Structures are given as C-alpha cells and as structure tokens.
Amino acid sequence: MRLVLLGGAPGIGKNSVARAVLTHHHSTSDGPDPQGDLRQATPLLQWIDVDGLWLHQPWRVDQAMRDLVGANLRALLGNAAAAGVDVVLVTWTFHNNQLRRVVVDAAPEGTGVRTVQLVADQGVWEARFNADPDRPTVDDFYRGRHADAQAMRADVVVDTTAVSIEQAAARVAAETLGAGMR
C-alpha cells in the first residue's frame, strides 16, 4: 500500500481536488482471477480526510483527542491494507512534519509515502477561503497556516493559483497514481 499525503492551507482546495481525483479514477480489469473476481489493473484508491476525524464539538485539542485521531487512522489504514487498497489519498493541512508523522506512524509497516502540497498565491487563497460561507474570515491564525503550508517541502508541489480543480486533480493523479485517471 502507498500513502499519498495531500496537504495545503485550509481552504486551498484539498477536498475538492481529492474528490475530483476519485471521480475521474476509473477501473480497468485484467480479467477474472481463478475465483472469478476481476483483477484490477487500476490501483484501488481510498480517500481519508483527517479533518473529518477531528469533527467534534465542543472543539478540543488535547492528548485524548490526538490519541483518538491516531487510533482512528491506524484502524482505517490497517483495514485499507487488509482490503487490498493500493493507494490511500490522505488530506490534511500537513503544514508541519509532525502532522505527516501522525499519518505515517499510523500506517502499516512498509507502507510507501508520497507527499503532495497544494499551494496558491496569498490573494487567491484568501479569496477562496473567504468565499466559503462555512469558514470564518481569514485572520492571522489562518495566514500563518497558509505560510507554513506554502513552505512545506513535498515530493510534488501543485500550484493551484491559476488552474481548475480538474487540472490540479489530473496533476495529482498523474504524479501519484499513474494510469486510471482520464
């Protein structure tokens, strides 16, 4: 199994890009195996959004919640490996190496890792962030997250400033999945 860690600032488009990767990732078959099940030529892809594992109210970040997220990640990644998932696309800000470590440490031993960071010019990012009615207004906290996420080194950096979600998704897929994205 391989992990693709898709990071970027809050509101940069990680979930939109991940959803587009999944939407356009189509299966091809190598024909039936001896049990009659189709053998897949296209890698089996699973998406996990770590922010979804943090959805709780009242909002709390403490060791108990960190342990809960780690346990949930271990369960999800272990079950994905047991089910034969080839690639797990994991979205989170990944604005520091500690967050990457949380996911990598939760994966089964021997899991490969490829990092992808979505970036955008600050003005474009702020406009996208502020256009989402479910988000607060950009403030110094979020500007700091943007700056930290922009500075993160990655195997692949996709600048989303002037590209569509579909174009960004195609680049992410080409760099991490190979065949199977049309």
N, CA, C and O of each residue as an XYZ file, in Angstrom:
728
protein
N       0.854     -1.173      0.000
C       0.000      0.000      0.000
C       0.899      1.234      0.000
O       2.001      1.230      0.548
N       0.388      2.291     -0.636
C       1.085      3.575     -0.661
C       0.176      4.648     -0.093
O      -1.040      4.625     -0.288
N       0.784      5.586      0.611
C       0.067      6.768      1.068
C       0.417      7.929      0.157
O       1.578      8.109     -0.210
N      -0.577      8.709     -0.204
C      -0.362      9.997     -0.852
C      -0.874     11.034      0.136
O      -2.077     11.133      0.379
N       0.040     11.801      0.700
C      -0.316     12.826      1.672
C      -0.536     14.133      0.924
O       0.419     14.782      0.498
N      -1.804     14.516      0.766
C      -2.181     15.712      0.013
C      -2.446     16.843      0.995
O      -3.469     16.857      1.680
N      -1.516     17.792      1.060
C      -1.611     18.876      2.016
C      -1.782     20.229      1.372
O      -1.747     20.372      0.149
N      -1.965     21.212      2.221
C      -2.110     22.591      1.794
C      -2.873     23.369      2.845
O      -3.460     22.790      3.758
N      -2.860     24.659      2.713
C      -3.524     25.534      3.682
C      -5.018     25.237      3.755
O      -5.593     24.713      2.800
N      -5.654     25.569      4.886
C      -7.109     25.454      4.950
C      -7.735     26.268      3.817
O      -7.363     27.422      3.602
N      -8.675     25.674      3.099
C      -9.354     26.369      2.018
C      -8.623     26.383      0.695
O      -9.088     27.027     -0.246
N      -7.496     25.698      0.583
C      -6.705     25.699     -0.656
C      -7.363     24.839     -1.739
O      -7.120     25.044     -2.928
N      -8.202     23.869     -1.323
C      -8.875     23.008     -2.291
C      -8.534     21.532     -2.183
O      -8.759     20.780     -3.131
N      -8.000     21.104     -1.057
C      -7.594     19.699     -0.894
C      -8.757     18.741     -1.112
O      -8.634     17.782     -1.874
N      -9.889     18.991     -0.450
C     -11.024     18.085     -0.588
C     -11.614     18.129     -1.987
O     -12.020     17.095     -2.519
N     -11.668     19.301     -2.586
C     -12.173     19.403     -3.962
C     -11.284     18.632     -4.924
O     -11.779     17.938     -5.812
N      -9.979     18.753     -4.748
C      -9.038     18.028     -5.610
C      -9.153     16.529     -5.363
O      -9.193     15.749     -6.315
N      -9.206     16.115     -4.100
C      -9.331     14.684     -3.789
C     -10.616     14.110     -4.378
O     -10.606     13.017     -4.943
N     -11.714     14.839     -4.249
C     -12.990     14.378     -4.804
C     -12.893     14.243     -6.324
O     -13.420     13.287     -6.893
N     -12.228     15.188     -6.982
C     -12.055     15.115     -8.440
C     -11.161     13.944     -8.829
O     -11.418     13.285     -9.837
N     -10.118     13.675     -8.053
C      -9.273     12.508     -8.332
C     -10.127     11.246     -8.279
O     -10.053     10.410     -9.179
N     -10.933     11.103     -7.237
C     -11.789      9.916     -7.103
C     -12.823      9.831     -8.218
O     -13.060      8.754     -8.765
N     -13.434     10.948     -8.553
C     -14.477     10.969     -9.575
C     -13.958     10.498    -10.922
O     -14.674      9.830    -11.667
N     -12.727     10.841    -11.233
C     -12.168     10.520    -12.548
C     -11.250      9.307    -12.547
O     -10.656      8.980    -13.575
N     -11.129      8.642    -11.415
C     -10.263      7.459    -11.311
C     -11.105      6.238    -11.658
O     -11.909      5.773    -10.851
N     -10.911      5.732    -12.854
C     -11.755      4.644    -13.338
C     -11.020      3.322    -13.354
O      -9.808      3.252    -13.562
N     -11.778      2.298    -13.133
C     -11.231      0.949    -13.053
C     -11.073      0.332    -14.435
O     -11.910      0.510    -15.320
N      -9.986     -0.392    -14.593
C      -9.813     -1.257    -15.752
C      -9.491     -2.640    -15.218
O      -8.904     -2.776    -14.145
N      -9.871     -3.650    -15.956
C      -9.728     -5.016    -15.472
C      -8.723     -5.786    -16.298
O      -8.598     -5.584    -17.506
N      -8.008     -6.675    -15.625
C      -7.114     -7.619    -16.296
C      -7.808     -8.953    -16.513
O      -7.158     -9.937    -16.866
N      -9.120     -8.999    -16.308
C      -9.856    -10.253    -16.448
C     -10.009    -10.945    -15.106
O      -9.468    -10.487    -14.100
N     -10.748    -12.052    -15.091
C     -11.028    -12.725    -13.825
C      -9.829    -13.505    -13.288
O      -9.005    -14.027    -14.038
N      -9.767    -13.561    -11.951
C      -8.771    -14.414    -11.312
C      -9.368    -15.820    -11.191
O     -10.506    -16.025    -11.615
N      -8.649    -16.789    -10.632
C      -9.178    -18.160    -10.555
C     -10.507    -18.283     -9.800
O     -11.263    -19.223    -10.047
N     -10.803    -17.354     -8.886
C     -12.078    -17.392     -8.158
C     -13.195    -16.661     -8.901
O     -14.326    -16.610     -8.418
N     -12.893    -16.103    -10.054
C     -13.892    -15.393    -10.834
C     -13.991    -13.912    -10.529
O     -14.770    -13.203    -11.167
N     -13.212    -13.426     -9.560
C     -13.211    -11.996     -9.254
C     -12.343    -11.272    -10.272
O     -11.329    -11.802    -10.725
N     -12.748    -10.056    -10.630
C     -11.955     -9.295    -11.588
C     -10.664     -8.814    -10.949
O     -10.663     -8.294     -9.833
N      -9.570     -8.994    -11.667
C      -8.282     -8.444    -11.234
C      -8.200     -7.023    -11.761
O      -8.440     -6.775    -12.943
N      -7.868     -6.117    -10.903
C      -7.843     -4.712    -11.277
C      -6.468     -4.291    -11.767
O      -5.460     -4.520    -11.099
N      -6.439     -3.671    -12.942
C      -5.198     -3.097    -13.459
C      -4.991     -1.693    -12.890
O      -3.861     -1.226    -12.752
N      -6.093     -1.034    -12.566
C      -6.045      0.304    -11.992
C      -5.897      0.183    -10.480
O      -6.582     -0.635     -9.865
N      -5.026      0.970     -9.869
C      -4.876      0.856     -8.416
C      -6.176      1.188     -7.682
O      -6.879      2.136     -8.034
N      -6.478      0.397     -6.665
C      -7.638      0.651     -5.825
C      -7.305      1.823     -4.906
O      -6.312      1.801     -4.179
N      -8.152      2.841     -4.956
C      -7.888      4.117     -4.289
C      -8.915      4.376     -3.199
O     -10.116      4.223     -3.422
N      -8.447      4.767     -2.027
C      -9.305      5.148     -0.900
C      -8.908      6.551     -0.457
O      -7.721      6.879     -0.432
N      -9.894      7.385     -0.105
C      -9.624      8.738      0.373
C      -9.980      8.836      1.853
O     -11.061      8.417      2.268
N      -9.076      9.386      2.637
C      -9.326      9.675      4.050
C      -9.019     11.152      4.281
O      -7.914     11.616      3.999
N     -10.006     11.885      4.798
C      -9.810     13.285      5.164
C      -9.616     13.353      6.677
O     -10.559     13.122      7.434
N      -8.410     13.666      7.118
C      -8.120     13.670      8.556
C      -8.966     14.711      9.280
O      -9.351     14.495     10.429
N      -9.262     15.832      8.635
C     -10.125     16.819      9.289
C     -11.466     16.199      9.670
O     -12.061     16.577     10.679
N     -11.945     15.249      8.865
C     -13.188     14.553      9.191
C     -13.096     13.764     10.482
O     -14.105     13.543     11.153
N     -11.895     13.339     10.833
C     -11.695     12.612     12.086
C     -11.631     13.552     13.288
O     -11.676     13.106     14.435
N     -11.525     14.859     13.019
C     -11.474     15.868     14.076
C     -12.825     16.551     14.271
O     -12.917     17.498     15.052
N     -13.864     16.104     13.593
C     -15.162     16.778     13.690
C     -15.837     16.405     15.005
O     -16.481     15.361     15.112
N     -15.687     17.247     15.974
C     -16.328     17.066     17.267
C     -16.595     18.454     17.855
O     -15.880     19.414     17.566
N     -17.614     18.536     18.667
C     -17.934     19.776     19.362
C     -18.279     19.441     20.793
O     -18.888     18.391     20.996
N     -17.965     20.192     21.771
C     -17.184     21.410     21.634
C     -15.747     21.097     21.216
O     -15.190     20.063     21.585
N     -15.164     22.000     20.449
C     -13.824     21.826     19.892
C     -12.812     21.672     21.015
O     -12.792     22.444     21.973
N     -11.978     20.659     20.871
C     -10.998     20.371     21.908
C      -9.779     19.737     21.257
O      -9.911     18.780     20.494
N      -8.615     20.251     21.546
C      -7.363     19.636     21.106
C      -6.560     19.334     22.364
O      -5.983     20.228     22.984
N      -6.535     18.068     22.724
C      -5.755     17.622     23.872
C      -5.238     16.221     23.565
O      -5.494     15.687     22.486
N      -4.522     15.633     24.494
C      -3.908     14.333     24.224
C      -4.953     13.250     23.962
O      -4.737     12.374     23.125
N      -6.074     13.302     24.664
C      -7.123     12.300     24.444
C      -7.651     12.367     23.010
O      -7.871     11.330     22.384
N      -7.856     13.574     22.486
C      -8.361     13.709     21.114
C      -7.282     13.334     20.105
O      -7.585     12.725     19.079
N      -6.025     13.687     20.381
C      -4.932     13.275     19.492
C      -4.840     11.749     19.446
O      -4.651     11.163     18.380
N      -4.975     11.114     20.609
C      -4.944      9.650     20.661
C      -6.106      9.051     19.874
O      -5.941      8.040     19.190
N      -7.283      9.676     19.972
C      -8.450      9.199     19.227
C      -8.199      9.273     17.727
O      -8.480      8.318     17.004
N      -7.676     10.391     17.258
C      -7.384     10.537     15.825
C      -6.349      9.504     15.388
O      -6.508      8.881     14.338
N      -5.296      9.313     16.176
C      -4.282      8.315     15.842
C      -4.860      6.912     15.772
O      -4.545      6.153     14.856
N      -5.710      6.561     16.742
C      -6.339      5.235     16.744
C      -7.258      5.065     15.538
O      -7.279      4.005     14.913
N      -8.013      6.105     15.216
C      -8.889      6.035     14.040
C      -8.077      5.869     12.761
O      -8.439      5.074     11.894
N      -6.983      6.614     12.641
C      -6.121      6.471     11.464
C      -5.534      5.066     11.376
O      -5.524      4.468     10.301
N      -5.045      4.533     12.497
C      -4.494      3.168     12.489
C      -5.538      2.163     12.029
O      -5.240      1.272     11.234
N      -6.760      2.305     12.528
C      -7.827      1.383     12.135
C      -8.152      1.521     10.649
O      -8.240      0.521      9.937
N      -8.329      2.745     10.184
C      -8.677      2.959      8.774
C      -7.570      2.477      7.842
O      -7.844      1.792      6.856
N      -6.327      2.828      8.146
C      -5.223      2.435      7.272
C      -4.973      0.934      7.341
O      -4.680      0.314      6.318
N      -5.081      0.344      8.510
C      -4.927     -1.102      8.631
C      -6.008     -1.852      7.882
O      -5.732     -2.848      7.214
N      -7.244     -1.374      7.992
C      -8.347     -2.007      7.269
C      -8.216     -1.816      5.766
O      -8.567     -2.709      4.995
N      -7.717     -0.665      5.344
C      -7.490     -0.440      3.910
C      -6.457     -1.431      3.385
O      -6.647     -2.024      2.323
N      -5.375     -1.610      4.119
C      -4.341     -2.569      3.701
C      -4.914     -3.979      3.652
O      -4.645     -4.722      2.708
N      -5.702     -4.359      4.659
C      -6.291     -5.699      4.699
C      -7.262     -5.929      3.547
O      -7.423     -7.057      3.084
N      -7.905     -4.866      3.087
C      -8.863     -4.975      1.982
C      -8.186     -4.932      0.619
O      -8.852     -5.082     -0.406
N      -6.882     -4.731      0.594
C      -6.169     -4.700     -0.676
C      -6.148     -3.351     -1.354
O      -5.898     -3.264     -2.556
N      -6.405     -2.294     -0.601
C      -6.320     -0.948     -1.176
C      -4.868     -0.695     -1.563
O      -3.951     -0.954     -0.784
N      -4.673     -0.186     -2.774
C      -3.321      0.083     -3.269
C      -2.802      1.444     -2.837
O      -1.644      1.588     -2.444
N      -3.685      2.451     -2.917
C      -3.287      3.831     -2.629
C      -4.325      4.458     -1.707
O      -5.525      4.398     -1.972
N      -3.848      5.059     -0.621
C      -4.723      5.832      0.256
C      -4.327      7.295      0.108
O      -3.204      7.688      0.425
N      -5.270      8.088     -0.379
C      -5.096      9.531     -0.532
C      -5.558     10.168      0.778
O      -6.738     10.095      1.124
N      -4.638     10.785      1.498
C      -4.937     11.355      2.813
C      -4.832     12.873      2.717
O      -3.779     13.408      2.370
N      -5.928     13.563      3.026
C      -5.923     15.024      3.007
C      -5.879     15.562      4.434
O      -6.558     15.070      5.336
N      -5.049     16.594      4.600
C      -4.908     17.321      5.867
C      -4.038     18.523      5.540
O      -3.447     18.563      4.461
N      -3.939     19.483      6.412
C      -3.117     20.646      6.072
C      -1.655     20.265      5.871
O      -0.992     20.827      4.999
N      -1.147     19.340      6.644
C       0.268     18.953      6.578
C       1.163     20.199      6.521
O       2.072     20.294      5.696
N       0.879     21.151      7.422
C       1.670     22.389      7.473
C       2.945     22.227      8.297
O       3.721     23.171      8.446
N       3.154     21.019      8.831
C       4.420     20.714      9.507
C       4.682     19.214      9.412
O       3.777     18.432      9.118
N       5.903     18.830      9.659
C       6.270     17.415      9.553
C       5.639     16.563     10.643
O       5.467     15.358     10.459
N       5.295     17.161     11.764
C       4.649     16.409     12.838
C       3.319     15.821     12.365
O       2.992     14.684     12.707
N       2.553     16.575     11.587
C       1.276     16.061     11.087
C       1.501     14.919     10.097
O       0.763     13.934     10.102
N       2.504     15.053      9.261
C       2.834     13.941      8.361
C       3.193     12.702      9.175
O       2.774     11.593      8.844
N       3.963     12.892     10.231
C       4.409     11.783     11.083
C       3.214     11.060     11.697
O       3.222      9.833     11.797
N       2.182     11.809     12.113
C       0.985     11.204     12.698
C       0.402     10.173     11.739
O       0.057      9.064     12.147
N       0.292     10.537     10.471
C      -0.308      9.634      9.486
C       0.640      8.487      9.151
O       0.226      7.328      9.142
N       1.883      8.791      8.882
C       2.853      7.748      8.515
C       2.999      6.737      9.650
O       3.064      5.533      9.401
N       3.049      7.208     10.876
C       3.188      6.298     12.019
C       1.954      5.421     12.219
O       2.054      4.340     12.799
N       0.798      5.872     11.748
C      -0.433      5.088     11.878
C      -0.567      4.030     10.784
O      -1.391      3.123     10.902
N       0.226      4.135      9.733
C       0.131      3.204      8.600
C       0.840      1.890      8.920
O       1.765      1.857      9.731
N       0.400      0.810      8.276
C       1.095     -0.464      8.461
C       2.559     -0.351      8.039
O       2.904      0.426      7.149
N       3.403     -1.131      8.685
C       4.828     -1.134      8.370
C       5.031     -1.444      6.890
O       4.346     -2.292      6.318
N       5.978     -0.747      6.287
C       6.299     -0.976      4.883
C       5.468     -0.174      3.901
O       5.632     -0.320      2.690
N       4.576      0.672      4.404
C       3.744      1.497      3.532
C       4.597      2.583      2.893
O       5.326      3.293      3.586
N       4.506      2.712      1.568
C       5.206      3.778      0.863
C       4.506      5.107      1.060
O       3.309      5.146      1.342
N       5.240      6.189      0.915
C       4.677      7.525      1.132
C       5.135      8.460      0.028
O       6.313      8.490     -0.326
N       4.186      9.229     -0.519
C       4.489     10.301     -1.470
C       3.771     11.534     -0.960
O       2.588     11.469     -0.624
N       4.477     12.664     -0.897
C       3.874     13.894     -0.390
C       3.562     14.841     -1.543
O       4.357     15.015     -2.466
N       2.383     15.446     -1.461
C       1.934     16.426     -2.449
C       1.413     17.626     -1.669
O       0.628     17.471     -0.733
N       1.846     18.810     -2.049
C       1.390     20.018     -1.375
C       0.739     20.928     -2.409
O       1.346     21.255     -3.429
N      -0.513     21.337     -2.138
C      -1.193     22.324     -2.968
C      -0.821     23.708     -2.449
O      -0.854     23.958     -1.243
N      -0.472     24.597     -3.357
C      -0.123     25.963     -2.990
C      -0.911     26.932     -3.865
O      -1.419     26.556     -4.922
N      -1.006     28.176     -3.418
C      -1.637     29.244     -4.198
C      -1.139     30.574     -3.666
O      -0.812     30.708     -2.487
N      -1.088     31.555     -4.554
C      -0.725     32.903     -4.123
C      -1.672     33.341     -3.000
O      -2.839     32.949     -2.972
N      -1.159     34.150     -2.085
C      -1.933     34.516     -0.906
C      -3.261     35.178     -1.256
O      -4.284     34.850     -0.656
N      -3.266     36.095     -2.208
C      -4.510     36.778     -2.565
C      -5.562     35.824     -3.106
O      -6.739     35.940     -2.765
N      -5.153     34.894     -3.938
C      -6.077     33.891     -4.489
C      -6.590     33.001     -3.367
O      -7.787     32.730     -3.275
N      -5.674     32.547     -2.512
C      -6.073     31.690     -1.394
C      -7.065     32.415     -0.481
O      -8.084     31.841     -0.097
N      -6.772     33.680     -0.131
C      -7.681     34.421      0.751
C      -9.060     34.568      0.124
O     -10.068     34.442      0.819
N      -9.119     34.833     -1.176
C     -10.417     34.964     -1.850
C     -11.192     33.652     -1.790
O     -12.395     33.656     -1.530
N     -10.518     32.536     -2.028
C     -11.181     31.224     -1.944
C     -11.667     30.956     -0.522
O     -12.805     30.538     -0.310
N     -10.796     31.202      0.437
C     -11.131     30.959      1.841
C     -12.348     31.789      2.241
O     -13.298     31.269      2.827
N     -12.314     33.081      1.921
C     -13.401     33.975      2.317
C     -14.687     33.729      1.542
O     -15.757     34.142      1.989
N     -14.610     33.065      0.389
C     -15.809     32.766     -0.395
C     -16.622     31.620      0.208
O     -17.782     31.431     -0.157
N     -16.037     30.864      1.115
C     -16.728     29.737      1.741
C     -17.514     30.252      2.943
O     -16.919     30.661      3.940
N     -18.851     30.236      2.862
C     -19.653     30.794      3.955
C     -19.537     30.010      5.265
O     -19.920     30.514      6.321
N     -19.018     28.795      5.205
C     -18.864     27.989      6.419
C     -17.556     28.259      7.155
O     -17.314     27.703      8.226
N     -16.722     29.108      6.583
C     -15.429     29.410      7.215
C     -15.474     30.792      7.859
O     -16.231     31.664      7.432
N     -14.656     30.981      8.892
C     -14.519     32.335      9.440
C     -13.735     33.201      8.459
O     -13.215     32.699      7.462
N     -13.653     34.469      8.732
C     -12.844     35.363      7.909
C     -11.367     35.056      8.140
O     -10.962     34.700      9.246
N     -10.570     35.198      7.087
C      -9.125     34.989      7.215
C      -8.591     35.926      8.294
O      -8.891     37.120      8.307
N      -7.799     35.363      9.189
C      -7.148     36.159     10.227
C      -5.683     35.725     10.321
O      -5.214     34.935      9.503
N      -4.973     36.239     11.307
C      -3.544     35.929     11.437
C      -3.288     34.435     11.633
O      -2.298     33.908     11.126
N      -4.167     33.750     12.362
C      -4.007     32.307     12.549
C      -3.994     31.597     11.192
O      -3.092     30.806     10.915
N      -4.989     31.875     10.350
C      -5.077     31.209      9.047
C      -3.976     31.675      8.097
O      -3.466     30.885      7.303
N      -3.610     32.949      8.174
C      -2.475     33.408      7.366
C      -1.201     32.649      7.754
O      -0.393     32.306      6.891
N      -1.030     32.393      9.035
C       0.114     31.607      9.494
C       0.068     30.180      8.973
O       1.093     29.637      8.564
N      -1.118     29.564      8.985
C      -1.269     28.208      8.439
C      -0.942     28.205      6.946
O      -0.293     27.285      6.448
N      -1.399     29.249      6.231
C      -1.105     29.346      4.804
C       0.397     29.443      4.593
O       0.953     28.727      3.761
N       1.056     30.319      5.334
C       2.506     30.496      5.175
C       3.254     29.202      5.491
O       4.169     28.820      4.762
N       2.869     28.532      6.569
C       3.533     27.278      6.938
C       3.310     26.197      5.881
O       4.242     25.481      5.513
N       2.079     26.081      5.396
C       1.770     25.064      4.380
C       2.492     25.359      3.071
O       2.966     24.442      2.400
N       2.575     26.633      2.709
C       3.277     27.016      1.476
C       4.759     26.642      1.544
O       5.369     26.301      0.531
N       5.326     26.709      2.744
C       6.761     26.477      2.915
C       7.128     24.999      3.033
O       8.309     24.652      2.987
N       6.138     24.130      3.184
C       6.434     22.701      3.365
C       7.031     22.102      2.095
O       6.512     22.292      0.995
N       8.115     21.385      2.268
C       8.697     20.648      1.149
C       7.820     19.436      0.863
O       7.212     18.865      1.768
N       7.764     19.057     -0.401
C       6.969     17.894     -0.793
C       7.592     17.270     -2.035
O       8.352     17.912     -2.760
N       7.253     16.010     -2.262
C       7.706     15.341     -3.482
C       7.143     16.037     -4.713
O       7.813     16.154     -5.739
N       5.897     16.499     -4.592
C       5.212     17.175     -5.696
C       4.539     18.423     -5.135
O       3.860     18.357     -4.110
N       4.725     19.552     -5.798
C       4.040     20.792     -5.438
C       3.160     21.174     -6.618
O       3.631     21.288     -7.750
N       1.867     21.373     -6.339
C       0.913     21.748     -7.380
C       0.416     23.154     -7.072
O      -0.270     23.375     -6.074
N       0.767     24.105     -7.938
C       0.323     25.485     -7.772
C      -1.085     25.598     -8.337
O      -1.292     25.424     -9.538
N      -2.051     25.889     -7.473
C      -3.455     25.961     -7.880
C      -3.907     27.387     -8.165
O      -5.094     27.626     -8.387
N      -2.975     28.338     -8.163
C      -3.330     29.747     -8.332
C      -4.166     29.977     -9.584
O      -5.183     30.669     -9.529
N      -3.758     29.413    -10.695
C      -4.416     29.717    -11.972
C      -4.883     28.464    -12.703
O      -4.974     28.464    -13.931
N      -5.182     27.390    -11.960
C      -5.668     26.167    -12.607
C      -6.997     25.758    -11.992
O      -7.321     26.129    -10.864
N      -7.757     24.987    -12.754
C      -9.040     24.487    -12.262
C      -8.815     23.320    -11.302
O      -7.724     22.755    -11.229
N      -9.850     22.981    -10.586
C      -9.795     21.812     -9.702
C      -9.448     20.571    -10.512
O      -8.624     19.759    -10.091
N     -10.079     20.426    -11.678
C      -9.828     19.251    -12.512
C      -8.377     19.191    -12.982
O      -7.782     18.114    -13.029
N      -7.808     20.346    -13.331
C      -6.403     20.367    -13.751
C      -5.479     20.006    -12.592
O      -4.517     19.260    -12.773
N      -5.765     20.524    -11.422
C      -4.955     20.179    -10.247
C      -5.092     18.695     -9.933
O      -4.102     18.037     -9.613
N      -6.308     18.163    -10.021
C      -6.535     16.739     -9.752
C      -5.810     15.863    -10.764
O      -5.240     14.834    -10.402
N      -5.828     16.263    -12.019
C      -5.126     15.489    -13.049
C      -3.629     15.454    -12.760
O      -2.986     14.421    -12.945
N      -3.080     16.559    -12.314
C      -1.651     16.596    -11.977
C      -1.353     15.710    -10.773
O      -0.379     14.957    -10.778
N      -2.194     15.799     -9.739
C      -2.006     14.954     -8.553
C      -2.075     13.485     -8.949
O      -1.232     12.688     -8.537
N      -3.072     13.125     -9.745
C      -3.226     11.727    -10.160
C      -2.045     11.264    -10.996
O      -1.523     10.170    -10.780
N      -1.620     12.082    -11.943
C      -0.501     11.697    -12.810
C       0.778     11.493    -12.004
O       1.573     10.603    -12.307
N       0.970     12.304    -10.993
C       2.193     12.235    -10.181
C       2.157     11.125     -9.135
O       3.198     10.731     -8.609
N       0.950     10.617     -8.831
C       0.852      9.666     -7.721
C       0.194      8.344     -8.074
O       0.449      7.337     -7.413
N      -0.643      8.323     -9.096
C      -1.393      7.113     -9.415
C      -0.996      6.471    -10.727
O      -1.119      5.258    -10.892
N      -0.517      7.283    -11.669
C      -0.229      6.737    -12.993
C      -1.512      6.516    -13.764
O      -2.339      7.423    -13.856
N      -1.695      5.335    -14.319
C      -2.875      5.016    -15.135
C      -4.135      5.056    -14.277
O      -4.074      4.930    -13.054
N      -5.260      5.232    -14.929
C      -6.534      5.160    -14.244
C      -7.243      6.489    -14.123
O      -8.390      6.526    -13.677
N      -6.615      7.566    -14.497
C      -7.238      8.890    -14.435
C      -7.484      9.329    -15.860
O      -6.558      9.365    -16.671
N      -8.696      9.656    -16.167
C      -8.938     10.125    -17.530
C      -9.330     11.568    -17.531
O      -9.575     12.140    -18.593
